[in-house]
Amino acid sequence: MTDAFHIDVPHTDGALAVIALSGEFDIAAAPAVRARALELIANGHRDLVADLSGVTFCDSSGLGALVGIWRCAKDADGSLTLAAIPDRLSRLLSVTGMDAFLPAYSSADAALAARQGNRTTA
């Protein structure tokens, strides 16, 4: 049985938003994640933190969604930061070279603190 997938947005503040994912981030979930992230970007939250602490599985569709979100955020002069990356996804990001483009933090709180610090000093 698969883990039910959930998308939550526990934090928004100006250009910054956290999108928290839980469950299996696969071909069935990827379009909804991408759509929700693009909605956030369109609503002015161009700097996204993806909290992946609840993700139990991620396939190439999930990775593709993250890449697409990263590109859309960049096009909007924003960013995508990852938080609490599960080990298997971390290896996938490393193998594909995406870890060079996507900053990562141990938790959503650490990512938020870093992003808010960048915003106030920029």
TORFI-731530 format. One record per residue: x, y, z of N, C-alpha, C in turn. Coordinates in steps of 0.02 Angstrom, whole numbers, plus 50000, padded with zeros to 5 digits. Example, Ala and Ser with C-alpha at 12.3 -4.5 7.8 and 13.67 -1.06 7.14 Angstrom:
<nodes>
506604971650390506154977550390506604983550390/506424988850354506844994750357506455000250394/
</nodes>
This chain:
<nodes>
500424994150000500005000050000500445006250000/500255011249962500655017349958500465022150012/500935026550028500805031850077500405037350042/499855039450073499455044850046499895051050042/499825054749988500245060649978499885066950001/500245071250035499955077550059500415083350042/500105089050027500465095250016500185100250066/500625103550102500425108550150500865114750139/500605120450155500985126750151500965129750221/501425127750265501395129950335501675136950348/501985139950298502295146450309502305150550244/502055156650248502145161550194502325168150227/502795171750197503005178150222503315182050164/502935186550135503185190350078503345185750020/503955186149996504175182049939504325174849958/504345173350023504555166850048503955162450067/503995156050048503475151250068503795144350076/503505140550123503715133550133503155129250105/503355124350064502895119350039503135112650068/502725109750112502905103650146502565097650112/502965092750095502725086850060502785080750104/502295076250100502335070050137502005064450098/502295058550105502055052650069502505051150009/502225047549961502605045549902502565050949848/503135053849833503195059149782503365055749716/502845053749681502925049749621502525052649563/502445048849511502105051149450501385053449464/501075050549515500385052649532500375059249569/500885060649610500905066649652501255072549619/501725071249574502135076549545501745082249513/501225080949473500855086549443500525091149495/500275088249549499955092449601500475096649637/501065093849650501595097749683501815103549638/501925101949575502125107249528501595112649524/500965110749518500415115549513500385119949575/500445116949634500405120849696501005125649702/501595123349684502185127649686502125133349637/501885132049577501805137349527501275142349549/500755140049584500255144449611500565149149663/500985146349706501335150449756501775155749723/502145153649671502575158349635502165163849603/501605161949571501165166849538500865171749589/500785169549651500515173849703501055177849739/501655177949711502195182249738502675178849785/502575172349799503035168649843503555165149799/504015169149773504485166549723505085162849753/505195163549819505725159949853505405154349894/505485148249869505155142449899505645138149938/505415135549993505765130450031505335124150027/505615118849999505255112449995505475108150054/505015107250102505145103150160504985095950141/505505091850135505425084950112505455079950169/505405082350231505485077850289504975072250290/504395073250261503885068050262503865063650200/504315064850153504315060950091504605053950105/504215048850089504435041950101504725038750039/504605041649980504855038949917504825044549866/505325044849822505325049649768505605046249706/505225046449651505475043549588505695049149541/505835047449480506075052349431505555057749417/504915056149424504395061249414504425066549468/504555064449530504635069149585505245073549574/505795070449553506405074249538506275079249482/505915076949430505745081349374505315087249396/504855086049443504445091449469504875096549506/505355094249545505795098849581506205103049532/506455099949479506835103549428506385108749394/505775106849378505305111549346505135117349392/505045116049456504895121249504505495125949511/506095123049514506705127049518506755131749458/506625129149399506665133349338506145138949340/505535137449359505015142549363505175147849416/505445145649472505645150449524506205154949498/506695152049464507245156049435506975161049384/506505158849342506195163349293505835169249325/505615168249387505265173549425505745177249471/506405176449458506925179449501506875176949573/506695170649580506645167549645507115161749652/506955157349699507395151649713506985145749741/507305140049739507045134049772507585131349817/507425130549880507875127749930507555121449957/507955116249966507695109949991507855109150065/507415105950102507525104850173507355097650191/507765094750235507655088050262507575082850206/508075082550163508055078050105508155070850128/507705066350111507815059250127508445056650092/508775051750122509405049150097509385047050023/508865043250004508835040849935508765046549885/508375051749903508305057449859508955061449858/509295061849913509935065349915510435062149867/510455055449866510895051949819510685053249747/510045053349734509795054649667509985061749644/509935066549689510135073449672510885073849659/511275070149697511995070049687512185066849620/511885061149605512045057549543511865061749482/511315065449486511095069549429511425076349426/511795078149479512125084649480511685090349503/511065088849520510605094149541510775096949610/511165093149649511355095849714511795102049708/512085103149650512485109149638512045115349628/511425114349609510965119849595510455121149650/510315116049689509795116449740510105116449809/510125122249842510395122349910509965118049956/510285114850005509925110350049510115111650122/509635110750165509725111750237509425105750274/509645104850336509435099050375508695099350396/508415105450398507715106150418507415112250384/506755112550386506405118350358506575124550398/506645123950463506825129650505507505132450486/507995128050474508665130250454508635133650385/508245130850340508185133850273507845140650277/507325141250318506985147650327507465152850356/507835150850406508305155550437508825157950386/509075153450345509565155350294509245159850241/508645158150219508305162250168508125169050195/507885169450256507715175950286508335180050297/508885176850314509515180550322509765183250255/509685179450202509875181850135509445187650113/508795187350131508335192550110508485199150145/508665198850210508775205050247509465208050233/509935204050208510605206650194510705208150121/510245206150079510335207150006510185214249987/
</nodes>
